[in-house]
Amino acid sequence: MKFSIYRYNPETDDKPYMKDYEVEVTKDMKVLGALKKIKEQDPTLSYRSSCGEGVCGSDGMNINGTNRLSCVTALTDLVGDKLESTIEICPLPGMPVIRDLVVDLSQFYHQYRSVKPYLIAHDQETEIEHLQTPEEREKIDGLYECILCACCSTSCPSFWWNPDKFRGPAALLQAARFLNDSRDDATAERLTDLEGPYRLFRCHSIMNCTNVCPKGLNPSKAIGDIKKMMVKHVI
Amino acid sequence: MTIPIRKFDSLVIGAGGGGLRAALQLAKADAKVAVVSKVFPTRSHTVAAQGGVNAALANVMPDNWHWHMYDTIKGSDYLADQDAVEYMCRAASHLVYELEHSGVPFSRLDNGKIYQRPFGGQSQNFGGAQAARTCAAADRTGHAILHSLYQQNISAKTHFFDEFYAIDLIKDKEGVVLGALVLEIETGEPMIIEAKTTLLATGGVGRIYRTNTNAQINTGDGMGMALRAGIPLQDMEFFQFHPTGIAGKGMLITEGVRGEGGYLVNKDGERFMERYAPNAKDLASRDVVSRAIYLEVKEGRGCGPNGDHVMLKLDHLGADVIKSRLPGIRDMSRTFMNVDPIEESIPIYPTAHYTMGGIPTNRFGQVVVPTDHAGEEPVTGLYAVGECACVSVHGANRLGGNSLLDIVVFGRAAGNHIIDYLKNNRYHKPICEESVENAMKRLSRWEDTSEGESIDQLRADLQRDMEEHCGVFRTKEILEEGVKKIQAIKARMVNARLKDHSKVFNTARVEALELENLVEVALATVHSACAREESRGAHSRVDFPDRDDQKWMKHSLFFMEEERMDYKPVRTKPLTVDTFPPKARVY
């Protein structure tokens, strides 16, 4: 099977280029398996990966035009039975490239940290658990499972334009995770922190985030819900 | 060349649950703490833990820490140190409540309390009916805990060096540990981190085996660093093979599936665990279940065209239970096997999972080494917690749900001990140039641009040899040959070369450094296994099928220098309660 891969090493290359590789593949192989075979041929290719099962979030990349995790993307998902076709792999878009498929996610992490992604609870009783009904707990299903792979934020045009000001879908999903946690006491503070034209409201419901999330989460809906909470909060 | 230096009170190497829990304790005590991690913290392998964390909260049925202690010691096949086990099981409830307070989204019972599920090897009343002790956030408990701990560290303003790779410890002539030499992966530049204490929390080493549940990063880096610093590794022959890995691929399917009521069947549709463990059945200890699966397949009762696996049946649990309690493994089965467990059984086979052995420590997380007079003493300034360490609370076989507990209990204990140490040791000791030079040699050795063997080939050979010579069932002949083979790979390492010598984000260089650690730890593992002539827990010797408490109720210690073995006694005296004396272990 043919692969066309984005290559750039700042030590030797003036500008990025696409390089073609051909490797033997099997039908049950994931993109990560093919990348490992390519790296055996050409050890200079750099990419991130770790758990190989879609839970660590290391290997987000742009595969045939869509942001995906290489370890859970089957070759057959991309090309069906046509194993003779070419797969194109690029780094996550919109972020500075460090080398090859490795991007600098500093801004992405900065936005994540900016939403105070930790439980803020006052007056905790120390020796027992907070009670939370199954229904209350269910409200954070679909929000807490994020693996910070950055597939969503780096597919978002609003984030491409304003990665320094717009929090982006991943960070906002995280904000929603705490806003919807019955144990959290900082709702007003969290909403106030999201006021203004950029942090939350740069989202134009383009929905790329939801379409690409490899965990099937829905940041777009979470952002919509925060906007509704914001209206109530402001009034 | 001058190497940049950063100074902190305390250095933590590894950002999984153990490292982050310790860092949190330190940051909250206003210590200046640096966490070095070769991946962004939430990519650490704690994230992949599924089933849960054990604590006798008694939310579902009666339970207490003493029963948990008994189960853990029985599970360990009486090799665990009973003082450390008592400490862990007593602390468990407090630590789980603390996790809950820090935001972990545990699943809930109707009364609002933390959901608990039954897990393997758990009993009420010292070997009675099945207990339900494992606190779970669906089947993503590790993810939930790791993210919450990272988030709390953001709040506590812990300093992170993300994507920095630790090369070696820096010691002075007296053996005091002064920090570490690290490599910034993005730039390829070395840096010295000076610290009054250094904590190793680098996780396990499942990557010495070909089929394993571990992430690529689980390469035993801290264990390798300890060995090179002259510190032995303890009980390395005890490697846990998890019964339910996805057949042929190795991804983990949580024991929680069996806790929720799933069970194993062979090709005749027989629930075969009833024969091997009449009481506990599918919830016997992991070593017991793994051996049973291996024997079923060996005796021709395996499933599939090649008869090389068995099936994990859970479709009878119903769609609701699977979707709410086991959503992660449903995803994984669909992604990797095209099997939806709501409708079909999952093909499974035992797979290398957990390193019971590791860097020897006491229950304060201090690394300890033998003295000349048959005792042991702490290495000043050096700590280790979690899978890279051996306290030992898991002995010869770890119980499911005890690893997440281990990391938070001993992460916190080490943090507390370090805080005390810092109060009495206010100044940094001078850095030792010779130690830095030795560590730098480990890096510069890979600058050699001549032709040589490839890292990929050596790693593949290592993993194949370990699988063939140090697997579930072992004999003297197989192990002796294994020792020779791993020694041969170590000899070949001298001629290994990199093809890519660039500096910026050179993952090939990191993989070469990781392979050096894998080889050293594999050698420790196969040597320790060869020396232990008995069967205990996960170490199954066909030629010595029985446990031999008279001769072998002791911990192994492997030293890199001269590939030497030594032993030390098991601490059988708990802190306050009576000793659990060794008994025949039946489930």
Contacts between the chains, C-beta under 8 A, distances in Angstrom:
chain1	res1	chain2	res2	distance
A	9	B	502	5.9
A	9	B	504	6.4
A	10	B	504	5.7
A	11	B	502	5.2
A	11	B	503	6.4
A	11	B	504	5.7
A	12	B	502	7.1
A	39	B	456	8.0
A	39	B	508	7.8
A	40	B	454	7.9
A	40	B	456	5.2
A	43	B	454	7.8
A	43	B	455	7.9
A	43	B	456	8.0
A	43	B	498	7.4
A	43	B	499	4.8
A	43	B	500	4.9
A	43	B	508	4.4
A	44	B	499	7.3
A	44	B	500	4.4
A	44	B	502	7.0
A	44	B	508	7.3
A	46	B	505	5.0
A	46	B	506	6.9
A	46	B	507	5.0
A	46	B	508	8.0
A	47	B	507	7.3
A	48	B	39	7.7
A	48	B	507	7.9
A	49	B	216	6.3
A	50	B	39	6.0
A	50	B	43	5.4
A	50	B	45	7.7
A	50	B	215	4.4
A	50	B	216	5.2
A	50	B	217	5.0
A	51	B	43	7.6
A	51	B	45	6.9
A	51	B	47	7.0
A	51	B	48	5.4
A	51	B	215	4.2
A	51	B	216	7.7
A	52	B	215	6.8
A	52	B	216	6.7
A	52	B	251	7.7
A	53	B	48	7.0
A	53	B	251	5.0
A	53	B	252	8.0
A	53	B	332	6.1
A	53	B	335	7.8
A	53	B	336	7.4
A	54	B	331	7.4
A	54	B	332	7.5
A	54	B	335	6.7
A	55	B	47	5.5
A	55	B	48	5.2
A	55	B	140	7.8
A	55	B	143	6.3
A	55	B	328	7.6
A	56	B	39	7.5
A	56	B	42	7.5
A	56	B	43	4.2
A	56	B	44	7.8
A	56	B	45	7.6
A	56	B	47	5.4
A	56	B	48	7.0
A	56	B	215	6.3
A	57	B	42	6.9
A	57	B	43	6.3
A	58	B	39	6.5
A	58	B	40	7.7
A	58	B	43	5.0
A	72	B	335	5.1
A	74	B	335	7.8
A	98	B	186	5.9
A	98	B	504	6.6
A	98	B	505	5.2
A	99	B	504	5.1
A	99	B	505	4.3
A	100	B	505	7.8
A	102	B	505	5.0
A	105	B	40	7.6
A	109	B	40	7.4
A	113	B	154	5.4
A	116	B	155	7.5
A	117	B	151	5.0
A	117	B	154	6.7
A	118	B	102	7.6
A	118	B	103	6.1
A	118	B	148	7.6
A	118	B	151	3.8
A	118	B	152	5.6
A	118	B	154	6.2
A	118	B	155	4.6
A	119	B	101	7.6
A	119	B	102	6.4
A	119	B	103	3.3
A	119	B	148	7.5
A	119	B	151	7.6
A	121	B	101	6.9
A	124	B	101	5.2
A	126	B	97	7.6
A	126	B	101	7.8
A	127	B	94	7.5
A	127	B	97	6.7
A	128	B	97	6.3
A	129	B	96	7.9
A	129	B	97	5.4
A	129	B	100	4.6
A	129	B	101	7.8
A	129	B	106	7.7
A	129	B	113	6.2
A	129	B	114	5.4
A	130	B	100	6.5
A	130	B	101	7.0
A	131	B	111	7.5
A	131	B	112	3.3
A	131	B	113	6.7
A	132	B	108	5.3
A	132	B	112	5.6
A	133	B	108	6.5
A	133	B	110	7.6
A	133	B	112	5.3
A	134	B	107	7.8
A	134	B	108	4.8
A	134	B	109	7.5
A	134	B	110	6.4
A	136	B	108	7.8
A	137	B	105	6.7
A	137	B	106	7.8
A	137	B	107	6.7
A	137	B	108	4.6
A	140	B	105	5.5
A	144	B	105	4.8
A	144	B	137	8.0
A	144	B	144	6.6
A	144	B	147	7.6
A	145	B	140	6.5
A	145	B	143	7.2
A	147	B	42	7.2
A	147	B	47	7.5
A	147	B	143	7.4
A	148	B	40	7.5
A	148	B	42	5.5
A	178	B	103	7.9
A	181	B	103	7.4
A	181	B	105	7.4
A	183	B	103	7.5
